[in-house]
Amino acid sequence: MQKLNNNIRYLQIAFNYDLGMLLQILPHIPSSDRILIEAGTPLIKLAGMAAVRAIRIRWSGHIVADLKVADGAIGEVDMARRAGATAATVLGNAPPETLDMFIERCSQLNMLSMIDLLGVTDPLDVLRPLKHAPDIIVIHRGRDEENTRGKMIRYRQINRIRSKYDSLISAAGGVDLREARSAIFNGANIVVANIVRPGDGWAGISTKENITQISKQFLETIS
């Protein structure tokens, strides 16, 4: 699987509910080498690697296993790769040893390594001790933070990261079309949009929308 291009802007569509919704929605997402499909953490906790395998059967491009690895990096990366994932995530708050093992194992298996900075105040505190930078650094406002007044995706972190690292930057957490435009304007390479049910109170791509059309709108918006 090819690495991502720093000059191209990508859309990552995340599934966080159940396999039934995944199987219903995924066929409506247009085939594009600019779209990554994510098996979100709640979906993986519910369905395990069956979620990743279900996506691989139906999707030929990049698949992100949002494992949020905290320990045991090698085993978890291996597990995701066997299921068909081409990318995985590790928590920035994990020990430096875990982060280094995670990045190295992803590289060995030709996977994209993603460090998720959920809850991290200073990304450089996470990145400085590492032997190698990850492929992708995720600036993440958590789901539980979305409706907290004043809680924003910390775009100011992007310039600090870019001054020292060549990693791609992903923006996640309550991303709709408006937030996607803001993310790209502020220098993100990837925007992560969650598939969401109406009434759940989270921003993203609603299951009531025309999934094909809204996916194309996202791609146009971030081009």
Buried (B, 14 or more C-beta within 10 A) or exposed (E): EEEBEEEEBBBBBBBBBBBEBBBBBBEEBEEEEBBBBBBBBBBBEBBEBBBBBBBBEEBEBBBBBBBBBEEEBBEBBEBBBEBBBBBBBBBBBBEEEBBBBBBBBBBEBEBBBBBBBBEBEEBBEBBEEBEEBBBBBBBBBBBEBBEEEEBEBBBEBBEBBEEEBEBBBBBBBBBBBEBBBBBBEBBBBBBBBBBBBEEBEBBBBBBEBEBEEBBBBBBEBBE
